[in-house]
Amino acid sequence: MTLTIEEEARSTIRYKLRKELNVEVELGRVFIDSREVDIYGASDDICVVGEVAVRLGVGLIRELLDKVELLKRRRPDLLRRKARKGDIH
């Protein structure tokens, strides 16, 4: 058995959040109007939203931003008050 790229990404992000920010967030995927968000998780005031791909391009960034807007419109209960764009090193 092997992990999918999405499972590997969620595992790595969980580990980095725990190690670098001392934050525990369970990550999975979520569907909004039949559109899948590859990475989603929330705990207290932390919310993680992401897409998984082998190669990053402008199209994927636009897709992620579109999905965040979709979350804002259709499922604001899944988001948190503050938004921060960034990464974990």
PDB file of N, CA, C and O in Angstrom:
ATOM      1  N   MET A   1       0.843  -1.180   0.000  1.00  0.00           N
ATOM      2  CA  MET A   1       0.000   0.000   0.000  1.00  0.00           C
ATOM      3  C   MET A   1       0.885   1.240   0.000  1.00  0.00           C
ATOM      4  O   MET A   1       1.958   1.259   0.604  1.00  0.00           O
ATOM      5  N   THR A   2       0.418   2.258  -0.681  1.00  0.00           N
ATOM      6  CA  THR A   2       1.159   3.504  -0.736  1.00  0.00           C
ATOM      7  C   THR A   2       0.243   4.669  -0.369  1.00  0.00           C
ATOM      8  O   THR A   2      -0.979   4.584  -0.486  1.00  0.00           O
ATOM      9  N   LEU A   3       0.858   5.741   0.070  1.00  0.00           N
ATOM     10  CA  LEU A   3       0.117   6.958   0.356  1.00  0.00           C
ATOM     11  C   LEU A   3      -0.122   7.725  -0.935  1.00  0.00           C
ATOM     12  O   LEU A   3       0.705   7.694  -1.846  1.00  0.00           O
ATOM     13  N   THR A   4      -1.250   8.410  -1.009  1.00  0.00           N
ATOM     14  CA  THR A   4      -1.460   9.312  -2.131  1.00  0.00           C
ATOM     15  C   THR A   4      -0.682  10.589  -1.859  1.00  0.00           C
ATOM     16  O   THR A   4      -0.257  10.835  -0.730  1.00  0.00           O
ATOM     17  N   ILE A   5      -0.497  11.389  -2.878  1.00  0.00           N
ATOM     18  CA  ILE A   5       0.212  12.656  -2.694  1.00  0.00           C
ATOM     19  C   ILE A   5      -0.541  13.559  -1.716  1.00  0.00           C
ATOM     20  O   ILE A   5       0.079  14.302  -0.956  1.00  0.00           O
ATOM     21  N   GLU A   6      -1.876  13.497  -1.732  1.00  0.00           N
ATOM     22  CA  GLU A   6      -2.671  14.297  -0.802  1.00  0.00           C
ATOM     23  C   GLU A   6      -2.454  13.834   0.632  1.00  0.00           C
ATOM     24  O   GLU A   6      -2.302  14.665   1.528  1.00  0.00           O
ATOM     25  N   GLU A   7      -2.438  12.531   0.868  1.00  0.00           N
ATOM     26  CA  GLU A   7      -2.206  12.004   2.216  1.00  0.00           C
ATOM     27  C   GLU A   7      -0.823  12.388   2.723  1.00  0.00           C
ATOM     28  O   GLU A   7      -0.665  12.764   3.884  1.00  0.00           O
ATOM     29  N   GLU A   8       0.166  12.293   1.864  1.00  0.00           N
ATOM     30  CA  GLU A   8       1.526  12.671   2.233  1.00  0.00           C
ATOM     31  C   GLU A   8       1.609  14.157   2.569  1.00  0.00           C
ATOM     32  O   GLU A   8       2.268  14.537   3.536  1.00  0.00           O
ATOM     33  N   ALA A   9       0.947  14.998   1.780  1.00  0.00           N
ATOM     34  CA  ALA A   9       0.948  16.439   2.035  1.00  0.00           C
ATOM     35  C   ALA A   9       0.281  16.754   3.367  1.00  0.00           C
ATOM     36  O   ALA A   9       0.808  17.542   4.153  1.00  0.00           O
ATOM     37  N   ARG A  10      -0.875  16.144   3.629  1.00  0.00           N
ATOM     38  CA  ARG A  10      -1.569  16.398   4.897  1.00  0.00           C
ATOM     39  C   ARG A  10      -0.712  15.964   6.086  1.00  0.00           C
ATOM     40  O   ARG A  10      -0.643  16.670   7.092  1.00  0.00           O
ATOM     41  N   SER A  11      -0.066  14.814   5.973  1.00  0.00           N
ATOM     42  CA  SER A  11       0.794  14.314   7.042  1.00  0.00           C
ATOM     43  C   SER A  11       1.972  15.267   7.293  1.00  0.00           C
ATOM     44  O   SER A  11       2.299  15.565   8.442  1.00  0.00           O
ATOM     45  N   THR A  12       2.594  15.733   6.236  1.00  0.00           N
ATOM     46  CA  THR A  12       3.731  16.643   6.361  1.00  0.00           C
ATOM     47  C   THR A  12       3.310  17.980   6.972  1.00  0.00           C
ATOM     48  O   THR A  12       4.000  18.511   7.842  1.00  0.00           O
ATOM     49  N   ILE A  13       2.192  18.518   6.523  1.00  0.00           N
ATOM     50  CA  ILE A  13       1.712  19.800   7.059  1.00  0.00           C
ATOM     51  C   ILE A  13       1.349  19.654   8.531  1.00  0.00           C
ATOM     52  O   ILE A  13       1.691  20.525   9.330  1.00  0.00           O
ATOM     53  N   ARG A  14       0.664  18.577   8.911  1.00  0.00           N
ATOM     54  CA  ARG A  14       0.337  18.339  10.327  1.00  0.00           C
ATOM     55  C   ARG A  14       1.600  18.320  11.174  1.00  0.00           C
ATOM     56  O   ARG A  14       1.658  18.938  12.236  1.00  0.00           O
ATOM     57  N   TYR A  15       2.621  17.597  10.688  1.00  0.00           N
ATOM     58  CA  TYR A  15       3.883  17.486  11.408  1.00  0.00           C
ATOM     59  C   TYR A  15       4.539  18.864  11.566  1.00  0.00           C
ATOM     60  O   TYR A  15       4.988  19.220  12.656  1.00  0.00           O
ATOM     61  N   LYS A  16       4.591  19.625  10.486  1.00  0.00           N
ATOM     62  CA  LYS A  16       5.236  20.942  10.535  1.00  0.00           C
ATOM     63  C   LYS A  16       4.478  21.908  11.440  1.00  0.00           C
ATOM     64  O   LYS A  16       5.097  22.678  12.174  1.00  0.00           O
ATOM     65  N   LEU A  17       3.155  21.879  11.398  1.00  0.00           N
ATOM     66  CA  LEU A  17       2.367  22.735  12.288  1.00  0.00           C
ATOM     67  C   LEU A  17       2.641  22.397  13.745  1.00  0.00           C
ATOM     68  O   LEU A  17       2.799  23.287  14.580  1.00  0.00           O
ATOM     69  N   ARG A  18       2.696  21.121  14.039  1.00  0.00           N
ATOM     70  CA  ARG A  18       2.950  20.671  15.412  1.00  0.00           C
ATOM     71  C   ARG A  18       4.364  21.048  15.849  1.00  0.00           C
ATOM     72  O   ARG A  18       4.556  21.573  16.946  1.00  0.00           O
ATOM     73  N   LYS A  19       5.342  20.784  15.003  1.00  0.00           N
ATOM     74  CA  LYS A  19       6.750  21.014  15.346  1.00  0.00           C
ATOM     75  C   LYS A  19       7.114  22.494  15.400  1.00  0.00           C
ATOM     76  O   LYS A  19       7.768  22.931  16.347  1.00  0.00           O
ATOM     77  N   GLU A  20       6.704  23.268  14.406  1.00  0.00           N
ATOM     78  CA  GLU A  20       7.151  24.652  14.285  1.00  0.00           C
ATOM     79  C   GLU A  20       6.242  25.665  14.963  1.00  0.00           C
ATOM     80  O   GLU A  20       6.709  26.719  15.398  1.00  0.00           O
ATOM     81  N   LEU A  21       4.945  25.362  15.061  1.00  0.00           N
ATOM     82  CA  LEU A  21       4.006  26.319  15.650  1.00  0.00           C
ATOM     83  C   LEU A  21       3.321  25.791  16.900  1.00  0.00           C
ATOM     84  O   LEU A  21       2.526  26.497  17.520  1.00  0.00           O
ATOM     85  N   ASN A  22       3.628  24.537  17.277  1.00  0.00           N
ATOM     86  CA  ASN A  22       2.992  23.898  18.425  1.00  0.00           C
ATOM     87  C   ASN A  22       1.461  23.931  18.311  1.00  0.00           C
ATOM     88  O   ASN A  22       0.752  24.198  19.281  1.00  0.00           O
ATOM     89  N   VAL A  23       0.976  23.650  17.092  1.00  0.00           N
ATOM     90  CA  VAL A  23      -0.458  23.666  16.793  1.00  0.00           C
ATOM     91  C   VAL A  23      -0.858  22.282  16.306  1.00  0.00           C
ATOM     92  O   VAL A  23      -0.208  21.699  15.438  1.00  0.00           O
ATOM     93  N   GLU A  24      -1.929  21.775  16.875  1.00  0.00           N
ATOM     94  CA  GLU A  24      -2.453  20.467  16.476  1.00  0.00           C
ATOM     95  C   GLU A  24      -3.734  20.682  15.668  1.00  0.00           C
ATOM     96  O   GLU A  24      -4.737  21.161  16.197  1.00  0.00           O
ATOM     97  N   VAL A  25      -3.691  20.326  14.384  1.00  0.00           N
ATOM     98  CA  VAL A  25      -4.851  20.472  13.503  1.00  0.00           C
ATOM     99  C   VAL A  25      -5.021  19.175  12.722  1.00  0.00           C
ATOM    100  O   VAL A  25      -4.094  18.718  12.054  1.00  0.00           O
ATOM    101  N   GLU A  26      -6.202  18.591  12.811  1.00  0.00           N
ATOM    102  CA  GLU A  26      -6.514  17.405  12.016  1.00  0.00           C
ATOM    103  C   GLU A  26      -6.855  17.869  10.606  1.00  0.00           C
ATOM    104  O   GLU A  26      -7.709  18.737  10.426  1.00  0.00           O
ATOM    105  N   LEU A  27      -6.197  17.299   9.616  1.00  0.00           N
ATOM    106  CA  LEU A  27      -6.406  17.711   8.233  1.00  0.00           C
ATOM    107  C   LEU A  27      -7.085  16.612   7.433  1.00  0.00           C
ATOM    108  O   LEU A  27      -6.819  15.426   7.626  1.00  0.00           O
ATOM    109  N   GLY A  28      -7.953  17.022   6.545  1.00  0.00           N
ATOM    110  CA  GLY A  28      -8.628  16.100   5.643  1.00  0.00           C
ATOM    111  C   GLY A  28      -8.953  16.854   4.370  1.00  0.00           C
ATOM    112  O   GLY A  28      -8.255  17.796   3.995  1.00  0.00           O
ATOM    113  N   ARG A  29     -10.002  16.438   3.719  1.00  0.00           N
ATOM    114  CA  ARG A  29     -10.462  17.161   2.538  1.00  0.00           C
ATOM    115  C   ARG A  29     -11.917  17.521   2.756  1.00  0.00           C
ATOM    116  O   ARG A  29     -12.596  16.942   3.604  1.00  0.00           O
ATOM    117  N   VAL A  30     -12.380  18.474   1.989  1.00  0.00           N
ATOM    118  CA  VAL A  30     -13.758  18.924   2.112  1.00  0.00           C
ATOM    119  C   VAL A  30     -14.302  19.186   0.710  1.00  0.00           C
ATOM    120  O   VAL A  30     -13.564  19.571  -0.197  1.00  0.00           O
ATOM    121  N   PHE A  31     -15.595  18.971   0.554  1.00  0.00           N
ATOM    122  CA  PHE A  31     -16.267  19.220  -0.722  1.00  0.00           C
ATOM    123  C   PHE A  31     -17.272  20.353  -0.540  1.00  0.00           C
ATOM    124  O   PHE A  31     -18.050  20.364   0.414  1.00  0.00           O
ATOM    125  N   ILE A  32     -17.241  21.301  -1.465  1.00  0.00           N
ATOM    126  CA  ILE A  32     -18.205  22.390  -1.503  1.00  0.00           C
ATOM    127  C   ILE A  32     -18.789  22.417  -2.904  1.00  0.00           C
ATOM    128  O   ILE A  32     -18.081  22.662  -3.881  1.00  0.00           O
ATOM    129  N   ASP A  33     -20.080  22.166  -2.994  1.00  0.00           N
ATOM    130  CA  ASP A  33     -20.754  22.140  -4.293  1.00  0.00           C
ATOM    131  C   ASP A  33     -20.008  21.256  -5.292  1.00  0.00           C
ATOM    132  O   ASP A  33     -19.776  21.671  -6.428  1.00  0.00           O
ATOM    133  N   SER A  34     -19.643  20.086  -4.898  1.00  0.00           N
ATOM    134  CA  SER A  34     -18.950  19.074  -5.704  1.00  0.00           C
ATOM    135  C   SER A  34     -17.509  19.453  -6.066  1.00  0.00           C
ATOM    136  O   SER A  34     -16.866  18.739  -6.837  1.00  0.00           O
ATOM    137  N   ARG A  35     -16.998  20.544  -5.532  1.00  0.00           N
ATOM    138  CA  ARG A  35     -15.587  20.911  -5.743  1.00  0.00           C
ATOM    139  C   ARG A  35     -14.796  20.473  -4.513  1.00  0.00           C
ATOM    140  O   ARG A  35     -15.190  20.741  -3.378  1.00  0.00           O
ATOM    141  N   GLU A  36     -13.691  19.805  -4.756  1.00  0.00           N
ATOM    142  CA  GLU A  36     -12.877  19.277  -3.664  1.00  0.00           C
ATOM    143  C   GLU A  36     -11.755  20.245  -3.295  1.00  0.00           C
ATOM    144  O   GLU A  36     -11.062  20.786  -4.157  1.00  0.00           O
ATOM    145  N   VAL A  37     -11.601  20.443  -1.999  1.00  0.00           N
ATOM    146  CA  VAL A  37     -10.444  21.149  -1.456  1.00  0.00           C
ATOM    147  C   VAL A  37      -9.565  20.053  -0.854  1.00  0.00           C
ATOM    148  O   VAL A  37      -9.982  19.356   0.071  1.00  0.00           O
ATOM    149  N   ASP A  38      -8.348  19.904  -1.381  1.00  0.00           N
ATOM    150  CA  ASP A  38      -7.472  18.794  -0.998  1.00  0.00           C
ATOM    151  C   ASP A  38      -7.073  18.804   0.472  1.00  0.00           C
ATOM    152  O   ASP A  38      -6.999  17.753   1.109  1.00  0.00           O
ATOM    153  N   ILE A  39      -6.818  19.987   1.004  1.00  0.00           N
ATOM    154  CA  ILE A  39      -6.361  20.098   2.387  1.00  0.00           C
ATOM    155  C   ILE A  39      -7.249  21.092   3.117  1.00  0.00           C
ATOM    156  O   ILE A  39      -7.356  22.254   2.725  1.00  0.00           O
ATOM    157  N   TYR A  40      -7.886  20.620   4.186  1.00  0.00           N
ATOM    158  CA  TYR A  40      -8.691  21.495   5.030  1.00  0.00           C
ATOM    159  C   TYR A  40      -8.610  20.998   6.465  1.00  0.00           C
ATOM    160  O   TYR A  40      -8.655  19.797   6.729  1.00  0.00           O
ATOM    161  N   GLY A  41      -8.492  21.936   7.373  1.00  0.00           N
ATOM    162  CA  GLY A  41      -8.543  21.619   8.787  1.00  0.00           C
ATOM    163  C   GLY A  41      -8.681  22.895   9.584  1.00  0.00           C
ATOM    164  O   GLY A  41      -8.248  23.959   9.142  1.00  0.00           O
ATOM    165  N   ALA A  42      -9.288  22.794  10.767  1.00  0.00           N
ATOM    166  CA  ALA A  42      -9.455  23.961  11.619  1.00  0.00           C
ATOM    167  C   ALA A  42      -9.403  23.535  13.078  1.00  0.00           C
ATOM    168  O   ALA A  42      -9.886  22.468  13.456  1.00  0.00           O
ATOM    169  N   SER A  43      -8.809  24.392  13.874  1.00  0.00           N
ATOM    170  CA  SER A  43      -8.728  24.175  15.312  1.00  0.00           C
ATOM    171  C   SER A  43      -8.588  25.535  15.964  1.00  0.00           C
ATOM    172  O   SER A  43      -7.664  26.286  15.650  1.00  0.00           O
ATOM    173  N   ASP A  44      -9.497  25.856  16.867  1.00  0.00           N
ATOM    174  CA  ASP A  44      -9.514  27.170  17.507  1.00  0.00           C
ATOM    175  C   ASP A  44      -9.521  28.255  16.433  1.00  0.00           C
ATOM    176  O   ASP A  44     -10.442  28.306  15.617  1.00  0.00           O
ATOM    177  N   ASP A  45      -8.508  29.124  16.420  1.00  0.00           N
ATOM    178  CA  ASP A  45      -8.496  30.202  15.427  1.00  0.00           C
ATOM    179  C   ASP A  45      -7.580  29.910  14.247  1.00  0.00           C
ATOM    180  O   ASP A  45      -7.262  30.814  13.475  1.00  0.00           O
ATOM    181  N   ILE A  46      -7.148  28.653  14.096  1.00  0.00           N
ATOM    182  CA  ILE A  46      -6.290  28.245  12.985  1.00  0.00           C
ATOM    183  C   ILE A  46      -7.136  27.520  11.939  1.00  0.00           C
ATOM    184  O   ILE A  46      -7.919  26.630  12.272  1.00  0.00           O
ATOM    185  N   CYS A  47      -6.975  27.900  10.695  1.00  0.00           N
ATOM    186  CA  CYS A  47      -7.651  27.237   9.587  1.00  0.00           C
ATOM    187  C   CYS A  47      -6.631  27.027   8.473  1.00  0.00           C
ATOM    188  O   CYS A  47      -5.918  27.954   8.089  1.00  0.00           O
ATOM    189  N   VAL A  48      -6.570  25.808   7.961  1.00  0.00           N
ATOM    190  CA  VAL A  48      -5.631  25.468   6.903  1.00  0.00           C
ATOM    191  C   VAL A  48      -6.429  25.081   5.659  1.00  0.00           C
ATOM    192  O   VAL A  48      -7.301  24.214   5.715  1.00  0.00           O
ATOM    193  N   VAL A  49      -6.123  25.731   4.543  1.00  0.00           N
ATOM    194  CA  VAL A  49      -6.771  25.434   3.264  1.00  0.00           C
ATOM    195  C   VAL A  49      -5.670  25.324   2.229  1.00  0.00           C
ATOM    196  O   VAL A  49      -4.820  26.209   2.127  1.00  0.00           O
ATOM    197  N   GLY A  50      -5.677  24.239   1.456  1.00  0.00           N
ATOM    198  CA  GLY A  50      -4.629  24.093   0.462  1.00  0.00           C
ATOM    199  C   GLY A  50      -4.984  23.124  -0.640  1.00  0.00           C
ATOM    200  O   GLY A  50      -5.942  22.358  -0.535  1.00  0.00           O
ATOM    201  N   GLU A  51      -4.204  23.171  -1.689  1.00  0.00           N
ATOM    202  CA  GLU A  51      -4.325  22.268  -2.822  1.00  0.00           C
ATOM    203  C   GLU A  51      -3.001  21.541  -2.980  1.00  0.00           C
ATOM    204  O   GLU A  51      -1.947  22.071  -2.629  1.00  0.00           O
ATOM    205  N   VAL A  52      -3.057  20.351  -3.497  1.00  0.00           N
ATOM    206  CA  VAL A  52      -1.861  19.533  -3.673  1.00  0.00           C
ATOM    207  C   VAL A  52      -1.618  19.325  -5.159  1.00  0.00           C
ATOM    208  O   VAL A  52      -2.534  19.004  -5.916  1.00  0.00           O
ATOM    209  N   ALA A  53      -0.366  19.513  -5.561  1.00  0.00           N
ATOM    210  CA  ALA A  53       0.019  19.286  -6.951  1.00  0.00           C
ATOM    211  C   ALA A  53       1.505  18.970  -6.997  1.00  0.00           C
ATOM    212  O   ALA A  53       2.264  19.347  -6.104  1.00  0.00           O
ATOM    213  N   VAL A  54       1.897  18.286  -8.031  1.00  0.00           N
ATOM    214  CA  VAL A  54       3.304  17.974  -8.218  1.00  0.00           C
ATOM    215  C   VAL A  54       4.048  19.222  -8.682  1.00  0.00           C
ATOM    216  O   VAL A  54       5.182  19.462  -8.267  1.00  0.00           O
ATOM    217  N   ARG A  55       3.414  20.012  -9.537  1.00  0.00           N
ATOM    218  CA  ARG A  55       4.026  21.248 -10.032  1.00  0.00           C
ATOM    219  C   ARG A  55       3.100  22.427  -9.758  1.00  0.00           C
ATOM    220  O   ARG A  55       1.903  22.383 -10.045  1.00  0.00           O
ATOM    221  N   LEU A  56       3.677  23.465  -9.205  1.00  0.00           N
ATOM    222  CA  LEU A  56       2.917  24.662  -8.910  1.00  0.00           C
ATOM    223  C   LEU A  56       2.941  25.591 -10.120  1.00  0.00           C
ATOM    224  O   LEU A  56       3.980  25.802 -10.746  1.00  0.00           O
ATOM    225  N   GLY A  57       1.785  26.132 -10.424  1.00  0.00           N
ATOM    226  CA  GLY A  57       1.691  27.094 -11.516  1.00  0.00           C
ATOM    227  C   GLY A  57       0.639  28.137 -11.182  1.00  0.00           C
ATOM    228  O   GLY A  57      -0.081  28.013 -10.192  1.00  0.00           O
ATOM    229  N   VAL A  58       0.558  29.153 -12.007  1.00  0.00           N
ATOM    230  CA  VAL A  58      -0.392  30.234 -11.800  1.00  0.00           C
ATOM    231  C   VAL A  58      -1.821  29.697 -11.754  1.00  0.00           C
ATOM    232  O   VAL A  58      -2.638  30.168 -10.963  1.00  0.00           O
ATOM    233  N   GLY A  59      -2.122  28.715 -12.599  1.00  0.00           N
ATOM    234  CA  GLY A  59      -3.467  28.140 -12.630  1.00  0.00           C
ATOM    235  C   GLY A  59      -3.855  27.518 -11.301  1.00  0.00           C
ATOM    236  O   GLY A  59      -4.998  27.657 -10.864  1.00  0.00           O
ATOM    237  N   LEU A  60      -2.926  26.835 -10.653  1.00  0.00           N
ATOM    238  CA  LEU A  60      -3.223  26.210  -9.362  1.00  0.00           C
ATOM    239  C   LEU A  60      -3.425  27.266  -8.279  1.00  0.00           C
ATOM    240  O   LEU A  60      -4.277  27.102  -7.405  1.00  0.00           O
ATOM    241  N   ILE A  61      -2.659  28.333  -8.330  1.00  0.00           N
ATOM    242  CA  ILE A  61      -2.834  29.412  -7.358  1.00  0.00           C
ATOM    243  C   ILE A  61      -4.206  30.046  -7.530  1.00  0.00           C
ATOM    244  O   ILE A  61      -4.898  30.314  -6.548  1.00  0.00           O
ATOM    245  N   ARG A  62      -4.598  30.284  -8.764  1.00  0.00           N
ATOM    246  CA  ARG A  62      -5.940  30.838  -9.034  1.00  0.00           C
ATOM    247  C   ARG A  62      -7.036  29.882  -8.547  1.00  0.00           C
ATOM    248  O   ARG A  62      -8.036  30.311  -7.972  1.00  0.00           O
ATOM    249  N   GLU A  63      -6.831  28.582  -8.787  1.00  0.00           N
ATOM    250  CA  GLU A  63      -7.809  27.585  -8.342  1.00  0.00           C
ATOM    251  C   GLU A  63      -7.961  27.607  -6.826  1.00  0.00           C
ATOM    252  O   GLU A  63      -9.078  27.553  -6.312  1.00  0.00           O
ATOM    253  N   LEU A  64      -6.841  27.687  -6.108  1.00  0.00           N
ATOM    254  CA  LEU A  64      -6.894  27.747  -4.649  1.00  0.00           C
ATOM    255  C   LEU A  64      -7.612  29.002  -4.179  1.00  0.00           C
ATOM    256  O   LEU A  64      -8.461  28.931  -3.290  1.00  0.00           O
ATOM    257  N   LEU A  65      -7.286  30.145  -4.759  1.00  0.00           N
ATOM    258  CA  LEU A  65      -7.954  31.388  -4.379  1.00  0.00           C
ATOM    259  C   LEU A  65      -9.449  31.327  -4.681  1.00  0.00           C
ATOM    260  O   LEU A  65     -10.256  31.830  -3.899  1.00  0.00           O
ATOM    261  N   ASP A  66      -9.827  30.719  -5.804  1.00  0.00           N
ATOM    262  CA  ASP A  66     -11.247  30.535  -6.132  1.00  0.00           C
ATOM    263  C   ASP A  66     -11.941  29.667  -5.088  1.00  0.00           C
ATOM    264  O   ASP A  66     -13.076  29.942  -4.699  1.00  0.00           O
ATOM    265  N   LYS A  67     -11.260  28.626  -4.639  1.00  0.00           N
ATOM    266  CA  LYS A  67     -11.862  27.735  -3.645  1.00  0.00           C
ATOM    267  C   LYS A  67     -11.991  28.413  -2.289  1.00  0.00           C
ATOM    268  O   LYS A  67     -12.952  28.160  -1.562  1.00  0.00           O
ATOM    269  N   VAL A  68     -11.041  29.267  -1.941  1.00  0.00           N
ATOM    270  CA  VAL A  68     -11.162  30.031  -0.697  1.00  0.00           C
ATOM    271  C   VAL A  68     -12.365  30.969  -0.790  1.00  0.00           C
ATOM    272  O   VAL A  68     -13.121  31.102   0.172  1.00  0.00           O
ATOM    273  N   GLU A  69     -12.544  31.614  -1.929  1.00  0.00           N
ATOM    274  CA  GLU A  69     -13.714  32.480  -2.124  1.00  0.00           C
ATOM    275  C   GLU A  69     -15.004  31.667  -2.054  1.00  0.00           C
ATOM    276  O   GLU A  69     -15.993  32.122  -1.480  1.00  0.00           O
ATOM    277  N   LEU A  70     -14.999  30.475  -2.633  1.00  0.00           N
ATOM    278  CA  LEU A  70     -16.168  29.589  -2.559  1.00  0.00           C
ATOM    279  C   LEU A  70     -16.470  29.230  -1.111  1.00  0.00           C
ATOM    280  O   LEU A  70     -17.630  29.230  -0.701  1.00  0.00           O
ATOM    281  N   LEU A  71     -15.443  28.925  -0.342  1.00  0.00           N
ATOM    282  CA  LEU A  71     -15.632  28.659   1.089  1.00  0.00           C
ATOM    283  C   LEU A  71     -16.247  29.862   1.785  1.00  0.00           C
ATOM    284  O   LEU A  71     -17.162  29.708   2.594  1.00  0.00           O
ATOM    285  N   LYS A  72     -15.760  31.049   1.485  1.00  0.00           N
ATOM    286  CA  LYS A  72     -16.295  32.268   2.100  1.00  0.00           C
ATOM    287  C   LYS A  72     -17.780  32.438   1.793  1.00  0.00           C
ATOM    288  O   LYS A  72     -18.562  32.811   2.668  1.00  0.00           O
ATOM    289  N   ARG A  73     -18.162  32.164   0.556  1.00  0.00           N
ATOM    290  CA  ARG A  73     -19.554  32.346   0.141  1.00  0.00           C
ATOM    291  C   ARG A  73     -20.475  31.244   0.641  1.00  0.00           C
ATOM    292  O   ARG A  73     -21.550  31.518   1.174  1.00  0.00           O
ATOM    293  N   ARG A  74     -20.047  29.988   0.467  1.00  0.00           N
ATOM    294  CA  ARG A  74     -20.935  28.849   0.722  1.00  0.00           C
ATOM    295  C   ARG A  74     -20.801  28.226   2.106  1.00  0.00           C
ATOM    296  O   ARG A  74     -21.775  27.716   2.658  1.00  0.00           O
ATOM    297  N   ARG A  75     -19.590  28.266   2.668  1.00  0.00           N
ATOM    298  CA  ARG A  75     -19.356  27.621   3.964  1.00  0.00           C
ATOM    299  C   ARG A  75     -18.499  28.484   4.880  1.00  0.00           C
ATOM    300  O   ARG A  75     -17.437  28.041   5.315  1.00  0.00           O
ATOM    301  N   PRO A  76     -18.930  29.699   5.183  1.00  0.00           N
ATOM    302  CA  PRO A  76     -18.129  30.570   6.046  1.00  0.00           C
ATOM    303  C   PRO A  76     -17.902  29.971   7.436  1.00  0.00           C
ATOM    304  O   PRO A  76     -16.967  30.359   8.137  1.00  0.00           O
ATOM    305  N   ASP A  77     -18.754  29.030   7.830  1.00  0.00           N
ATOM    306  CA  ASP A  77     -18.592  28.367   9.127  1.00  0.00           C
ATOM    307  C   ASP A  77     -17.301  27.554   9.204  1.00  0.00           C
ATOM    308  O   ASP A  77     -16.824  27.258  10.299  1.00  0.00           O
ATOM    309  N   LEU A  78     -16.733  27.193   8.061  1.00  0.00           N
ATOM    310  CA  LEU A  78     -15.497  26.415   8.044  1.00  0.00           C
ATOM    311  C   LEU A  78     -14.248  27.283   8.211  1.00  0.00           C
ATOM    312  O   LEU A  78     -13.171  26.776   8.526  1.00  0.00           O
ATOM    313  N   LEU A  79     -14.396  28.579   7.998  1.00  0.00           N
ATOM    314  CA  LEU A  79     -13.247  29.486   8.056  1.00  0.00           C
ATOM    315  C   LEU A  79     -13.145  30.127   9.440  1.00  0.00           C
ATOM    316  O   LEU A  79     -14.016  29.941  10.289  1.00  0.00           O
ATOM    317  N   ARG A  80     -12.090  30.867   9.646  1.00  0.00           N
ATOM    318  CA  ARG A  80     -11.871  31.587  10.887  1.00  0.00           C
ATOM    319  C   ARG A  80     -11.817  33.076  10.581  1.00  0.00           C
ATOM    320  O   ARG A  80     -11.647  33.471   9.428  1.00  0.00           O
ATOM    321  N   ARG A  81     -11.964  33.905  11.618  1.00  0.00           N
ATOM    322  CA  ARG A  81     -12.034  35.348  11.437  1.00  0.00           C
ATOM    323  C   ARG A  81     -10.820  35.950  10.763  1.00  0.00           C
ATOM    324  O   ARG A  81     -10.959  36.764   9.850  1.00  0.00           O
ATOM    325  N   LYS A  82      -9.650  35.569  11.189  1.00  0.00           N
ATOM    326  CA  LYS A  82      -8.421  36.134  10.638  1.00  0.00           C
ATOM    327  C   LYS A  82      -7.911  35.264   9.500  1.00  0.00           C
ATOM    328  O   LYS A  82      -7.998  34.037   9.552  1.00  0.00           O
ATOM    329  N   ALA A  83      -7.387  35.905   8.485  1.00  0.00           N
ATOM    330  CA  ALA A  83      -6.800  35.175   7.358  1.00  0.00           C
ATOM    331  C   ALA A  83      -5.318  35.525   7.274  1.00  0.00           C
ATOM    332  O   ALA A  83      -4.926  36.681   7.435  1.00  0.00           O
ATOM    333  N   ARG A  84      -4.516  34.518   7.022  1.00  0.00           N
ATOM    334  CA  ARG A  84      -3.077  34.736   6.851  1.00  0.00           C
ATOM    335  C   ARG A  84      -2.609  33.844   5.722  1.00  0.00           C
ATOM    336  O   ARG A  84      -2.859  32.639   5.722  1.00  0.00           O
ATOM    337  N   LYS A  85      -1.941  34.432   4.779  1.00  0.00           N
ATOM    338  CA  LYS A  85      -1.370  33.653   3.685  1.00  0.00           C
ATOM    339  C   LYS A  85       0.087  33.421   4.034  1.00  0.00           C
ATOM    340  O   LYS A  85       0.783  34.342   4.463  1.00  0.00           O
ATOM    341  N   GLY A  86       0.542  32.218   3.855  1.00  0.00           N
ATOM    342  CA  GLY A  86       1.930  31.965   4.172  1.00  0.00           C
ATOM    343  C   GLY A  86       2.277  30.507   4.021  1.00  0.00           C
ATOM    344  O   GLY A  86       1.492  29.695   3.533  1.00  0.00           O
ATOM    345  N   ASP A  87       3.469  30.207   4.454  1.00  0.00           N
ATOM    346  CA  ASP A  87       3.923  28.834   4.381  1.00  0.00           C
ATOM    347  C   ASP A  87       4.706  28.485   5.628  1.00  0.00           C
ATOM    348  O   ASP A  87       5.035  29.343   6.448  1.00  0.00           O
ATOM    349  N   ILE A  88       4.992  27.215   5.743  1.00  0.00           N
ATOM    350  CA  ILE A  88       5.790  26.702   6.847  1.00  0.00           C
ATOM    351  C   ILE A  88       7.076  26.190   6.246  1.00  0.00           C
ATOM    352  O   ILE A  88       7.049  25.440   5.270  1.00  0.00           O
ATOM    353  N   HIS A  89       8.185  26.577   6.802  1.00  0.00           N
ATOM    354  CA  HIS A  89       9.488  26.138   6.262  1.00  0.00           C
ATOM    355  C   HIS A  89       9.967  24.884   6.939  1.00  0.00           C
ATOM    356  O   HIS A  89      11.039  24.377   6.612  1.00  0.00           O
TER     357      HIS A  89
END
